[in-house]
Amino acid sequence: MFLIFFSVFAGYLLGIISGLLPGIHTNNFALALVAFSPFLAEKGVAPLYIALIILSNAISQTFHDIIPSVFLGAPDGDMALAVLPGHRLLLEGAGAEAVRLSALGSAGSVVASMLFVLPFSLFFGAVYPYLQDYMAWILITIVFITLASEKDAEVKGQGPFAKYKYKAMALFMFLVTGILGLFAFSREDLLVPIINFGEASMLLPLLSGLFGASQLVISLLTSSEIPSESVSKFELSRKRILRGIFTGSAAGSLVAWLPGLSSAIAALLVGLFVRSDFDRRHIKKETSEPVLGERKSSLFSEPCANHQTLESSKEFIVSNSGVNTSNAIFGLVALIVIGKTRSGATVAINEVLGIESLGFQVILLFFTAILLTSLFSYFSTVWIGNNAHHILQKLDYTKLCTGVLIGLAIMVFLFTGLFGLFIFIISTPIGMLPSFMNIRKSHAMGVILLPVILYFL
């Protein structure tokens, strides 16, 4: 019993490290544990305990990875879409609340996922053999709905197609980032990390540039600053919290069964229900001025619009965190039910333990580890979120953003080499385009979606 608890706690601590440090992912620790498993077995550490460490690490990271996204604008692949709403809440004095809502979204998704386990297992166990043939069309439908949901322009006297200019720009953004993704992923073998800490991933320079560095540059150009106070108390209705938990958990649970899809794509689906991105039709009348050129004080010219935008951002934070945690849980369920691995963690668990070892008692132990890790992670995430703001508030925001930008560039160079740094540099200005175009930044997920669609065609 002691070794079981120790394994869960060790995985939980590793999850804090991989969650807080951009560029370090649970997959890195999972691969390292697989490599060391023969040595650990010689020392009396059974494969079951190693599997528990890997699983607890994966769950813990889904709680803690919101913190660098909110406070540093430095996302991992799963939290890329949370950078913009999270950073907005930080600048509105609600950074601690954003982290607490995220922790609640992850904890709530654990409960919701437990309710989904049986019906989803029965459903996907029956229909999975037929899904892969239609994956490309499922993704094309998602892209079409995302583009169609972009707002119409309010213009007069400029022809019948003028109102579709935002949809056209959204399509342009999707294609540009998609082409960037095709270019980058086809040359992933050019990544030569300075520090070889597991397999180098092209997602690090791509998403750090498109969603992290681009937002930091915008913050610098708009002269933003961190408020002196940070709200931790919930200021979101129970209805929105429950809706965020349910939609995020459902999307994360569904995507975990499908090959080639990630939590980021599930978050994109959630974004169709929760308007998290900056939407000017709720803010003010159409003008020719780009959003990027405006000061922070003019971004929210109407108090009611400001309230609506912040409410949507908070709900999206809840749902996006729910996506990541439920996706991690159902990655394990998919391994048990259909024998397919959907993440680095499940690949490692299958490598160490083997699917034939996943009997009822082992499965019950895994779900107990999930619940225990989630309990630890909720309280530590909230605690770190409450204290991080007090530390950052004492720093000059301009110098902080500059330092984080330099840190991101150094991190990308160390973990992906010179070619990764090149991808990071060209991704950053592309990631700034939605602010000039006044469209939702989620269209930049074309960097993943277009390559995946072409793979399945």
N, C-alpha and C positions, 0 to 999 in steps of 0.2 A: 504493500500500500504506500509506503514511504517513497519508493522509487517511482511509482505512478504519479504521485503529487509533485515530486521533484522534477520529473520530465515535463509535466504541464507547466510548472512555474518557470523552468528553463526556457521553454518555447515562448512563453509569455514575455520574458525579458528580451529574448532575441527579437520578438515582434516590435517591442518598443524601439530597439536600435534600428531595425529595417524600416520602421514607420517614420521615425524622426529624421533619418539621414537620407536626403535625396540621392538617388543613384545606387543605394543599397536596397535590394529587394529580397523578399522571403525566398525566392528561387536560388539566390546566392547561398544562403545558409542551407537550404534543402540539398543542393548539389554537394556542398561541403560535407554534410552529414552522411550522404550516400557514400562518398569517397572514403570517409573515415569509419564506416560501419563495420568492415572486417576487423579493424584494429579495436574498435569498441567492443565487438563481440568477444574478442580474445580476453578483454578485461572484465567480462561478465555482464555487459550491457546488452540485454536481449533486443532483437529488432523491433519488438512492440514498443519499447520505451523510446527508441529513435523515431518511430512513426508518430508517437504522441508529441514529441518535441516539434516535429515538422508541422503537424496539424495545428498545434497551439500557436506556433510562430505565425502561420498563415492567418489565423483568426485575429490574433493580437495586432498584426499590421493593419488590418482593415479598420481598426478603431483609431490607431495613432497616426495614420498617414494624412489625416486632415490637417494636422498642426502645421507642417511646412507649407501646405497649400494655402492656408489662410494667412499665416504670419510672414512667410517668405516668398510666396508666389512661386514655389518650386514644387511642381507636381510629379508624382510617378504616373505610370500609364493609366491606372485605374481612377485617379483623382483629377485628371486633366481638366474636365469640364467644371470642376468645383472651384478652380482658381479664381475666375472672374467674380462669381457671387460671393465667395469667401473673402476675397480682397476688398470687395465693396463693403461688406459688413465690417471688416476691420477698420476701414476709413470712416465708417459711420459710428464707431465706438462700440461695436457689437462683436468684436473678434472672439471674446470669451464665450459669448452666447452661441456663436457659430460653431465653435468646437463642442460645446455642451449639446447642442442640437444634433450634431453629427454623431456624438457618442450615443445619444438617445435613439437616433435612427438605426445605428448598428445593433444596439441592444434589442430594440423592438423587432428588427429583422430576424434575430435569432429565434424569438418566440413565433413570429409569423412563419418562418421557414419550417419550424417543427410541425406546424399545422399543414403546410404544403407537402411535406415529405410523402405521405401515403398516396394522395390523389395524383401528384405529379409522377411518382414512381410507376404507378399503374398505367397512367396515360402514355408516358414516353417509352415505357417498356414495350408497349404495343405498337406505337406509331414510329419509333425511331428509325427502323429500317427503311422507311419511305421518305424521310425528311431530307437526307443528303442530296437526293436528285433535284430537289427544288430550292436548295440553299441560295443560289444566285438570285432567283426570282423573289425570294423572301427579302433579301437585302436590297434589291432594286426597289421593291415596294416601300421599304423603310426610307430609302433615300428620297423617293418621290413624295412621300407624305411630309418628310422634313422640309423639302424645298417648297412644297405647296403651302405649308403652314407659315412661311415667311410673310410678313405684312405687305399690304399693297400701299403704293405711294398715293398721297393726296395731292394730285396735280390737275390742272385744268388747261385746256387749249393746247395740249402737246400730243394729240393723237390717241387712238384707242389702246395702244400698247404701252403708253407711258406709265400707267399704274403698275405695270409688271416689272418695273426697273429693279426693285429690291429682290424679287425672285430671280431675275437674270443675274444680278450680282452675287446672289447666294449660289447659283449654279456655277458661276465663274470661280467663286471661292472653293467650292467643292472640287472642281476640275483641277485648279492650280495645286491645291494641297494633295489631291489624288496623284497627279503627275509627279509631284515632289516625293510622295511615298513610293511610287513605282521606281523612280530613279534611285532612291536611297536603299530600299530593300533589295533591289537587284545587285547592289554593290556592298552588301553587308560583310562580305569577305575582306573588304578593305579596312575594316575596323581593326586596328592594332593597338590595344590598350597599353598604357604605360604601366598601370597596376592591373595585373591579371587576377581579378577576383570573380571567377566564374565566367561564363560565356558573355561576351559583349553584345549588347542589344541596341539596334538602331532606334528603338523607341525612346531611349534616353535623350539623344540630341534632338530628335524630331519634336517630341512633346515638350521638352524643356524650352525649346525655342518658340514653338507655335503658341503655347499656353502660359509658360512661365516668364521667360525673358521679355516677351512682347508686352505683357501686362505691366511689368516693372518699368519698362521704358515709358509707357503711357502714363504711369503714375508720376514719373519724373517730369514729363512734359506738362502735366496738368498741375504741378506744384501741390500735390496732395501731402497731407501730414497725418500722423496717428493722433487721434484725440487723447486728451489727458485721462479720460475715464473710459472704462470698458464695462459694458453691461453683461452680466452672467445670467441673470434671471431670465426665464423664458418669457418672450413677448410674442408668442405665436399661438394661435388658437388650437384647441385640442383637435378640432376637425382637420386642420391642415397637417398637424403632426401625424395623426392616424392615417390620413390619405398619403402622406409622404412615405410612411413606413410600409403601407400596403403596396403602393405602386412600385417602390424601389425593390421590395422583397420579391414581388411577382416577376418583375423584369429580370432581376439577377438570377432568380431560380430558373426562369425559362431559358435564358441565354447559356447557362451552364451545361445544358444538354446538347447544344448545337456546336458543331466543329467550326473552328476558325473565328469564333466570335469571342469578344472579351467584355469585361465589365464596362469599359468605356462605351461600347456600342449599346449596352443595356441602359446606361445613363443617358445616351442620346434618345432612346425610346421614351424614357421618363420625361425628358425635356419637351416632348410633344404635349404632355399633360400639364407640366409646370413651366410657366414662362420665367426662366431664370435669367436670361440674357437681357441686356438693356434694350428696351423697346420704346422708341420715341413717340409712337402714336399715343402712349399713355402720359407722355411728358409735355410735349408742346407741339405747335404747328410745324409743318415741314419748312425748313429753311435750307439755304445752300451751304451753311457752315458745317464742317465735319465735327463730329463729337469730340475728336481728339484735340481740336483747337480750343475747346471751351475750358474754363476754369471749373474746379470742383463745385463752387458755389452756384454755377449756372446749370449744372447737370440735372438738378432736380428743382425745376423752377416752380412746381406746384406741390405743396405739402401732401396732398392726397395721392398724387402720382408717386411721390417719394415713398410713401407708406406702402402703396401697392407693390412697387418694385422690390422693396426690402422684404415684404412678406413672401413674395414669390422666391426670392433668393434664399430665404431661410427654409422654405419648404423644399427647395431643390437640394439644399445641403442635407436635409434629413433623408430624402429619397436616394440621393447619390451614395450616401454612406450605407443605406440599406441594401442597395445594389451590390456593393462590394462584399459585404459580409455574407449575404445570402448566396452570392455567387461562389464564395469560398466553401460554404457548407454544401451546396449542391454539386460542387465539383467532386466532393467525396461521395455523395449519393449516386452520381452518375457512374463513378467507378464501381460501386457496389452493384447497381442495377443492370447496367449495360456493358460493364467491363471496359469503359473508355476513359482515358485520362484527358482532363481539360485544363490542367495547370501544371506548373513546375512542381508544386507541392504534391499533387496526386500522382504525378510521374514518380517522384521520389518515394512516396509511401508504397506504391506498387512495386518499385524496385527493391525496397528494403524488406517489405513484409510479404508481398505477393497476394493477388486477389483471392487465391484459394484459402488464405488464412483468415479472411474476413467473415468469421462466423458470428452468430448472434451476440455472444458475450463481448467479442472484440468491438462490434458495431456499437453496442450499448456503452462500452468504455469510451469510444471515440466521441459519442454525443455528450457524455458526461464531461469529457475534457473541453468540449466546445462551450458548454454552459459555464464551467468554472473559469475558463480563460476569458469569456465575455464579461463575467462579473468583475474580475481583476481589472480588465482593460477599460471598462466603463469609468471606474473611479480614478484610475491613473490618467486617462485622457482628459477628464474634467479638471483634475488638479493641475495638470501641465497647462491646459488652456487658460485657467484662471491666473496662473503666475507668469506665463510668457508675456502677456500684454504689459505687465508692470515693468518687466525688464526692457522690452522693446521701446516703451514709451519714453524712457530716459535717453534714448539714442536719437540722433538727428536722422529724420526719415530719408532725406536725400542721400546722406552718406550710407544709410542702411541699404537702400535700394541699389546704390552703386556697388556696395560691397557684395551684396547677394548676386548681382549680375556677374561680377568678376568671379565670385565663388562658383556659380553655375558653369561658367566657361572653363574654369580650371577643372571642375569635377568631370565635365564632358570630355575634356582632353585626357584626363588621367584614366577614365574608364572606357573610352572609345577611340582615343588616339587623334591624329591630325585630321583624318577624314571625318570623324565624328564632329570635331570642332567646326569644320567647314560646313557640315549639314546644319549644325546649331546656328551658325552665323547667317546662313541664307533663310533659315526657318523663322528667325526673329522678326524681320520686317514683313514677311508674309503673314505672320500671326497678328500683326498690327492692322492689316487691311480691313477687317470687319469694323473697326472703330472709325475708319475713314468712310467706309461704305454704309455705315449705319445699319448693319445686319447682325444676326446672331452669330456668335463665335463658334457655336456648335457645328456650323457647316465645315469648319476646318477638320472635322473628323473624317473628311474624305481621304485624308492621309492614310487611314487604315481601311476604310470601307472600299474604296476603289480597287486597291490591290487584292482584297479578299474576294470581291465580286468577280474580278477577272480570273482569279484562281479557280473558282467554282464553275465558271462558264466553259 
